[in-house]
Amino acid sequence: TNATEPYRAYLDPSRFGLNFSALVFVTLREGDRQAVSAFEAAVKEIPQIIQAQRLTSTLVMKTIVKDRALPI
């Protein structure tokens, strides 16, 4: 048996200028397998989405991005 655990490096996002994180909830209009698979494939191509989970028909994605000053 293997007594070691997988190695993980936890990086501080702020060191890379990534100071804003948000949970994004998405509900697909088309919930068939093909639409969900296409959406999941597209999500994998977006590096700012660091985690995604499907809860029935809703997808919850954790994003991390650079914050930007809003115009006043």
N, C-alpha and C positions, 0 to 999 in steps of 0.2 A: 504494500500500500504506500501511497505517496503522502508523506506527513507535511509537505509544504503547501502553502497557499499560493495562488497566482500573484505575481508581482504587479502592483499598480503604482503609478506615479500621479500624485495629486498636485496639479499646477494651480497657482494663484492667478485667476483670470485678470485681475487688475494689473498685474505685471506686464500684461500684453495689451493694456488699454481697453480691456473688456470689462466695463464697470456697470453694465445694466443687464439684468436678467429678467425674464418674464415668462409666465406660463401662457401659452396660446391654446385656446380651445377651438377645434375645428369640427364641424358637423358636415359630412358630405351629403350633397343632395341625392346622389346616386350611391346606394349602399351595396351594390353587387360586388362580387369578388374581383371582377376585372377593374372596376373603378377604384376600389380600395388598394389593390395591388399597384396600380399605376400611381396613386397618390403616395403610397409608402416608398416606392422607388424614387419619386421626385424628392421626397423629404430627405432621403439618404444622401442626395447630392448637395444639400444646403449645410455647409459646415457650421453655421451659427446655431443650428438645432442640435443640441447636445444630448437630448433624450426625448424619446417619443413612446407613448403608451396608448393603446386603444382600449377605451371603455365602451363597450357595446358599439353604438354608432358614432361616438364622439372620440376624436383623437386629442390627446393632451400632449403638447410639445413644450419642452423647456428650452428656451433660447438664451443665448448670451451674446451681447453685442456691445460695441462702443457706444457710450452715451454721447449725445450731441446737445449743444446749447440750443434751447428753443428761443425763437425771436420774441422779444417783448413788445 
